Amino acid sequence: MSVVSLPERTRISADRYQKMVATGVLTKYDHVELIDGDMINMAPIGPPHSAVVARLTRLFVLSLGDSAIVSPGASLKLGEYSVPQPDLMLLKPRADFYAAQLPTPPDVLLLVEVSDSSLAFDRGVKRALYARQGVAEYWVVDIPGRRLFVDREPTVDGYGEAREHRSDTVSPRALPAVQVVPEALFA
């Protein structure tokens, strides 16, 4: 009897991925992110998605001043094999605005994904990754469902606190002065 062997998967490390970006192998036209060593194609961004990101960005910039860096569409280094590009992050203030290196989970006060067509991926694969890597607070804005999912208290097995919001006011735990009303994001 012959033994059938399958080809092995080659995982791309975060460092290798970043070198691909730095050398121009990957460009702004390659709309991909690195998740657990795999380059994942990101869904195209439509007007509703852009509008929600713009509303949140404006709200956070006007509310936070210098207490956090509002970082839309930037990359985040998560361990050895992941460099996702969340829609929006609130980062701890740093003089260089993270020019020297990508932020990592201890730098993140809030991470937001806006979901128009990727809810299962954002609430499944990405949620598990963010929790496992210790992202303190993770929000998913569900455009079709017109709701906001808030996850806090990360563990290796997921988030200890998970809530769904529609009309009640929500504040990031690290920045309680900021108030977000989910239904206002869809106006």
C-alpha positions in Angstrom: 0.0 0.0 0.0 1.4 3.4 -0.9 1.3 6.4 1.4 -0.3 9.5 0.1 1.3 12.7 1.3 -0.2 16.1 0.9 1.9 19.2 0.2 2.8 21.2 3.2 1.5 24.7 3.7 4.2 27.5 3.9 3.2 30.1 6.4 4.3 33.6 5.8 5.7 35.3 8.9 4.8 38.8 9.9 8.4 39.9 9.3 8.4 38.4 5.8 5.1 40.0 5.0 6.3 43.4 6.2 9.5 43.0 4.0 7.1 42.2 1.0 5.4 45.5 1.7 8.6 47.5 2.2 10.2 46.2 -1.0 7.1 46.8 -3.2 6.2 43.1 -3.7 2.9 44.0 -2.1 1.5 47.4 -2.9 -1.6 49.4 -2.0 -3.3 47.6 -4.9 -2.9 44.3 -3.2 -5.8 44.5 -0.8 -4.7 41.7 1.6 -3.9 41.2 5.2 -1.9 38.4 6.9 -4.0 36.2 9.2 -2.3 33.2 10.8 0.4 33.0 8.1 -2.1 33.2 5.2 -2.6 36.3 2.9 -6.3 36.9 2.9 -8.1 39.0 0.3 -10.0 41.8 1.9 -13.5 42.6 0.7 -14.0 45.7 -1.4 -15.1 48.8 0.6 -18.4 50.3 -0.4 -20.1 53.6 0.5 -21.9 52.3 3.6 -18.7 50.9 5.0 -16.7 54.0 4.3 -19.4 56.2 5.8 -19.4 54.2 9.1 -15.6 54.4 9.3 -15.7 58.2 8.6 -18.4 58.8 11.3 -16.4 56.8 13.9 -13.1 58.5 12.9 -14.7 62.0 13.2 -16.4 61.2 16.5 -13.1 59.8 18.0 -10.9 62.6 16.7 -13.3 65.3 18.1 -13.8 63.5 21.4 -10.3 62.3 22.2 -7.9 65.2 21.5 -4.4 64.0 22.5 -5.6 61.1 24.8 -5.4 58.6 21.9 -4.2 58.2 18.3 -7.1 57.6 16.0 -5.7 55.2 13.3 -8.0 54.2 10.5 -7.0 51.4 8.1 -3.5 50.8 9.7 -1.8 47.5 10.2 -1.3 45.8 13.6 1.3 43.2 14.3 -0.1 40.2 16.2 2.5 37.6 17.1 4.7 35.9 14.5 2.1 35.2 11.8 -0.5 37.9 11.7 -0.7 41.5 10.4 -4.4 42.4 10.0 -5.6 45.8 8.8 -8.6 46.6 11.0 -10.8 49.5 9.9 -10.0 51.6 12.9 -7.9 51.5 16.0 -7.5 53.8 19.0 -3.9 53.6 20.1 -2.0 54.7 23.1 -0.3 58.1 22.4 3.3 57.9 21.2 5.5 60.7 20.0 6.5 59.0 16.8 2.9 57.9 16.0 4.1 54.4 15.4 6.5 55.3 12.6 9.3 53.1 14.0 7.2 49.9 14.2 3.7 48.7 13.9 1.5 48.8 17.0 1.0 45.5 18.9 -1.8 44.5 21.3 -0.5 46.4 24.4 -0.7 49.6 22.3 -4.4 49.1 21.3 -7.1 50.8 23.4 -9.9 49.8 21.0 -9.9 47.9 17.7 -12.9 48.2 15.3 -13.9 46.2 12.3 -16.8 47.4 10.1 -18.7 44.6 8.5 -20.7 44.9 5.4 -20.2 41.4 4.0 -17.7 39.8 6.3 -19.5 39.4 9.6 -18.8 35.6 9.9 -15.1 36.2 9.4 -15.0 39.2 11.7 -17.0 37.5 14.5 -15.2 34.2 14.0 -11.6 34.0 12.8 -10.6 37.6 13.6 -12.4 37.7 17.0 -10.5 34.5 18.0 -7.2 35.9 16.8 -7.7 39.3 18.6 -8.7 37.6 21.8 -5.8 35.0 21.6 -3.3 37.9 21.1 -4.7 40.0 23.9 -6.5 42.9 22.2 -8.3 44.4 25.2 -11.5 45.6 23.4 -12.9 44.6 20.0 -15.9 46.1 18.3 -17.6 44.9 15.2 -20.1 47.3 13.5 -22.6 45.1 11.6 -24.0 47.3 8.9 -26.8 44.9 7.6 -27.8 44.1 11.1 -27.5 47.7 12.3 -25.9 46.7 15.5 -22.6 46.9 17.4 -20.9 43.9 19.0 -18.6 44.7 21.9 -16.0 42.2 23.1 -13.9 42.7 26.2 -11.7 40.7 28.6 -9.6 38.6 26.1 -8.4 35.1 26.9 -6.8 32.4 24.8 -10.3 30.9 24.4 -12.1 34.1 23.3 -13.6 37.1 25.0 -15.0 36.9 28.6 -17.5 39.7 28.0 -19.6 39.8 24.8 -22.5 42.2 24.3 -24.7 43.4 21.4 -25.9 47.0 21.2 -28.4 48.8 19.0 -29.6 52.0 20.6 -27.9 52.2 24.0 -24.7 54.3 24.4 -21.4 52.5 24.4 -18.0 53.8 25.5 -14.6 52.2 25.1 -13.5 50.9 28.5 -10.2 52.7 28.3 -11.8 56.0 27.1 -15.1 56.3 29.0 -15.7 59.9 28.1 -16.3 58.9 24.4 -19.9 58.0 23.8 -21.1 56.0 20.7 -24.7 55.4 19.9 -24.7 52.5 17.4 -27.9 53.6 15.5 -26.3 57.0 14.8 -23.6 55.2 12.8 -26.1 54.2 10.2 -27.8 57.6 9.7 
